Amino acid sequence: MYDWQKRRLKRELGDLYDIFSDYECYLAGGAITSIFTNKDINDYDIFFKHKEDIVRFLYKQSYGTIFKSDYAITIAKNGKTIQLIYKHEYPTVQDVLNSFDFSVCMGCYDFSTEEFVLGHTFLEDLASNTIHFNQKTDSPIMSLIRVKKYMNKGFDIPVPEMFKLGFTISQQNVDSYDKFQSLLGGMYGENYNKFAEKLKNEGKPFDLNYIVSRLSEIDDADKSCGCTTELDFSEMNESEISMEVGIPFDYFKYDDEYYTLDFRRLDKEDVDKCLFARKKPIEEIVKLPMTVYKWIDAKNRCSFFNSNFKWKDYGEVKTNDWFASSHGLHFVTEDKIWTCCYSNNSNKALVRGIVTSYDDFISVNDMNVKNQEMKLERVFVTNIWNEEDIPEEIKSKKKEKQEGCPF
């Protein structure tokens, strides 16, 4: 069903269609209305089932200037304006449809099923230029302004629908400046948050009657399009993006600095202000003691890289000259023994050591066992084996590597 509309959507989005299909998301609102009325599309509103997908999208994709409002992140791609709605999660199509105020906006395309889902009066109201109001919308007060906009476009809103809008507004419990400010905004771009902020900053106790008496002072200077912050997500890691879209993320603290679980440094002030940050003990992230390995010159019991650095068969080894201190003692975890440097050397011996302190690592990044190697300031050597003496459980890793090689 709606094959023509689907073909147009794919043509309009181009490669963006395939990109969005990799995420659990929907296209909804004005773009769908434009497709079904055969009009130009102004922008594309994308709703995600899970906020984690927004983070993944922004982390993987690269775009130009990006703006963030309280409801949406606006990006530009191939001359198209795309708004990623991040204020809420939208697990179902109905959650998306319920977010809109008027029936003529209640159209949705599900990229997962590649199907259109339309409100029950969507097509009928488009054909008759009639608006029905959806009382489940987030911003009923802003819908008053949008009534004027749609009437200027030739739509009619029946009297019963105006009653519905009025009584929905009357049910809003406006008991604080924050609630008042939220009702003067919304996901539709235009908002009057500046006016609400101005009254809030006067410092007077909240009084709705007083607020209403001041509404006549609103002018165009108090209106904004909602693009409040300019951002560059290409410079952010996933935890930093999570902070921007308001989803919980984990971090750990080491040496009075904060790091993501992939060992990227975070801004302490931003994390401390974030309500969604979850601190993890470093003991859960980097488990000690840690067993590590490296290859050395078997004949001379010295480093391949620095022949002046001698290794002993047992005991503590530290970086003890300028060369080793600046570069560290290079080790790997067991899974990388047969792929690391010098693993193909015919004159090699394997050192096994134990790391017992976080201070033994040159840097926080060296704690990351996913790295190809780590640099240490100190290690406790437990064994050095010539290649023929290496224990069978370690040799078997080499056999697994060879069997897994496609060449």
N, C-alpha and C positions, 0 to 999 in steps of 0.2 A: 504494500500500500504506500501511496505517496512517492512513487518511484521518481517522478519528475523533480519533486522537491529535494529528494535525496541526491540526485545527480547534480542539481544546482549547488547544493551545500558542498559536495565534494569538489566541484569546480571552483567555488569561491575560496575555500580553505586551502586548496592545493596540498603542499606537503604537510601543512599543519594538521590535516585530517588524520594522517598516519601517526603523527606525533601524539595527538590527543587520544588516539585509539590505544596507545600503550598505557593509559591511565584509566582509572575508574572515575569517569567524569561525564558531565552533561553540558550541552549547549542549550541555553534557554533564554526566554525574554524577547526583546526587540528584534534580534536577528531571525528568530523563527517566525515572528509576525511578518517581517519583511519578505521572507522566503515565500510564505503562503499568500501574500498580497502582491508578489512580483515587484517589489520596490527595492531600492538600493539599501544595502546593509551598512549602518553607521558604525557599529562595533559588535563585538562578540563577548557575551557573558558566559564564562565557564564556571560550573559548580562542581566541586569534588565531593566524592563520597567520604573521603578521609583526608584530614589535613596533612598526613604524612605524604600523600601523593603530591600535594602542592609543594612541599619541601623538595621532594625528589625531582619534580618538574623544574623548579627554579635552580636546583643544583646542577642538573644535567644539561639544561638548555642555555643558550647564550643569546641575549637580546641587547638592544640599545638602552636608552634612558628608561628607567622604570620608576613609576610613582606609586606610593602607597597611601591609601586613605584608611579610615576606620573600618571599611567594609571590603575593599577590593585592592588588588595590586594590578596596575595598568602597565601593559607592555606593548611594544610595537614590533611587528614582524611582517615583512613583505608588503609594507604600506597599509597594514591592517591594525586596528586598535583592538586589543584583547584585554578584557578585565577578568582576572582570576578572583572569584568571590571566596574570601577566606574567613569571614566573620564566624560562620558556622560550618558544621559538617552536614552533608546531605545524603544520608544512607540510601534513601529511596527517591524515585521520581516524584512521588507525591510530596515529599519534603521540599523539593525544588519548586513545584507548582504552588504550594502553599505560601512560599515566600513573596509571591507577586500580589499586587493589590487589585489589578483589573483583569477581567476574563480575557481580554484581547492580547494580554501578555503571557497567558498561561499555556505556552507551548514549549515543548522540550524535546531534545534529541539525545538519546542515550548512546554514547560511543561504544559501550560494551555489547549491546544487542543490535546496534545499527538500526534502531527503530524510532519513529516519532511517537511521542505520547502527548496528547492534547487534552486540555480541560474540556469538560463536557459541553460547554457552550462556546468554545473558542471559535470554531468555524462559523457557527450561526451568528455570533456577535460581530465577527469581521464582515460577514456578508451584509448585515443590517446596520452597521456602524453604531452598535449599541454596547454600552459598558455595564457589566455586572461587577459589583465590588466583592472582594474576598476578605472577610473579616479576620482571617488568620494571618494577615500580613504583619510584618514587624513595625511598619512606620505609617500608621493610619493618618497622622496629622499631615505628613508630607503628601499623602494621597489627595488632600484638598487642593494643593497646588497643581498636582498632576491632572485633576479633573478639569481645571482651566485649560491646561495644555491639550488634552484630548478633545475638549469641546471646540477649541480653535482648529483642530484637525477635521472637524465635522462629525465627531461622535456625539451621541446622546446618552445621558445617564438618567434612567427613569427615577421618579420620585421615591419609590421604595428602596432603591439602591442608595439614594442620598440619605434616607433614614438609617439604613444599615451602617453607612460610613459615620454618620453623626453619633449613633449610639455606641459604635465601636470605640470612637475617640473618648466618649464619656466614661468608658470603663477603664481607661488608662489611669493608673494610680500614680499621679504626678506628685511625689512627696519629697523630692530633692532636686538640687541643681543638676546632678548627674543624670537623673531620669528625664528631666526637662531637656537637657542637652541631647540626649540620645533620641528623643522624639523629633527634634528639629534636624535630624540627619537621616541616614539610611543608605541603601545601596544604589540609589538612583542618581548619584552624582551631586545634584544640587542640594545644598544644605545651608542651614543658618546657625551653625555651631558657634560662629564668632560672636553672634549676639548673646547666645546663652553663656559663653565664656566671659563676656564683658559684664553681665549681671552677676555672675558667680564671683568675679574678682572684686566686686564692690564690698564683699565681706559681710553683707547683711544676712540675717537668718532667712531661710527659705520660707516664702509666703506666696502661694499660688495667686492669690488675689492681687498682690503687688506686682507679680510677674505679668499677669494679664494686663494690668494698667499700663505697663511699659511697652507692650507689643507694638503699639502704633509708631514707635521710634525705629522699627526695623527698616533699613533701606538697603540699596544694592551693595553698599560697602560691607554689610554683614553677611552677604551671600558668598559662598565659595563653591567650586566644582568638586571639592572633596579631595583633590590631589595635594596632600599635606606634606609629604616627605619624598624627596628624590633619593633613590637608592641604586647601588651597584651590587647586584647579587653575585656577580662573577668573582667578587673579592671575598665572598663569605663562605664559610663551611656550613655543613648541614645543621649544626647546633645553633649557629648564628641566625640562619634562616628560620629555624624553629622558633627562636625568640621573636622574630618579626611577625610570624603568623599565629603566635599564641598557642603552641602545643608543648607538652612536657618534653624535656630532654635531659639527658644525664651528663654529668661532668665530674671531674675529680680535681682535688687540690694537691699541689706538691710545691714545696719551697715557696709558699705564699703566692703562688700563681694558680690560675684555673686553666684546665685543659679539657677538650672534648675526649670522647672515648677512642677517637682515632688520633689522639696526641697532638691536636692543634690548639694553639694558645687562644684563650678567650679574653675579652675585655672584662676585668673584674667588676667595674662599676655597672656595666650592662647586666651581668649575671646577677649581681646583688639586688638589682631593681626588678629582676624578672620573677614573676610569681610562678612560673612553670619550670624553673630549674630544679633538678634533683641531684643533690650531691651524693656521690658514691665514694666509699673508702678506697684509697689507692690499693689496699690489700686485695680488693675484689678485682681490680683491673690488672695489676701486675703481681702475680703470685710468686712469692719467694719461700724457700730457696729455689733458684732457677739453675738448671743444668745446661751448660753451654760447651761448645766445641770449637776447635780451630786446628788447621794443619800447620806443621812446622817442618823445618829441615831435619830429617831423621838422623843423618850422619853427624851433624854438628850441634844438634839440639838448640838451634837458634831460629829466629824468625826468618821466613823467606824474604820479607820486605826490608828487614834491618838485621844484618848478620851480627851486629854488636849486641843485640838483645838476646840474652841466653835464657833458656827455660830450665827450671828444675822439675824433677819428677813428682815432687809432692810438696805442698805448702803454699803459703801466700805469695802471690806475685803482684807487684805494683808497677805502674809506669814510673820509671826512675831516671830518665834522662829527658832532655828537651824534645827529642824526636818522638819518643813514645808518649810523653805527656801531652803533646799537642795533637797527636793523631789517635791516641787511645790503643787499647789492646783489642783487636778485631776478633769477634767470636760470632758463632751462629748457633741456632737451635738445632736439635737433632734432625728435623725434617729437611734441613738444608746442607747437611754434611757433604753429600755427594754431588752438590751443584755449586758449591761456593768456590772461591779462589783456591787454586793449587790442588783441587781434588783430583786432577788428572796427572799431577807430578809423580814421577816414578820413585823419587827419594823423599817420601813423606812419612811423618808420624802424626798420630792424632792425639791432641791434648783434650782431656775432659776436665772442666772446672765447675765450680759452684759459685753462684752469686748470692750473697746473703744480705746485702744492704742496698737500699735505693741510692745511697751515696756512691755506690760502686760504678754507676753509669755516668758516662761523660755528660749526657743531656737527657731530658725527658724523652725525646724522640727515640733514644737508644733503648728505652724500655719496651718499645713496641715489637713484639715477637713476630709480627707480620713483615717486618723489614727484612731485607736480604741479609743484613748483618747488623751487629750492634757493637758499639765502642765502649770499652770499660776502662776504669782507672785502677781497678783491683779485682782479682779473682783468686779463689782458692783452688789450686790444682790438685786433683785426686788421682789422676792417671795420665801417663803418656805411653801410647802403644805404637810400636812399629806396625806397618800395615798388615803383616802376616799374623800379628797377635791381637788384632782388633776383635772384640767379642762378636759372636755370631749374630746376636740380635741387632747390632749396628751394621754388620756386613749385609744383613738381609735387606736393609734400606737401599743399598746399592743395587741389589738384584731387582727390587721393586722398581727402582728408577729405570733400570735398563729395560725391563719388561714393559714399562709404560711408555717408552720412547717410540714414536712412530717411524723412526728412521733406522 
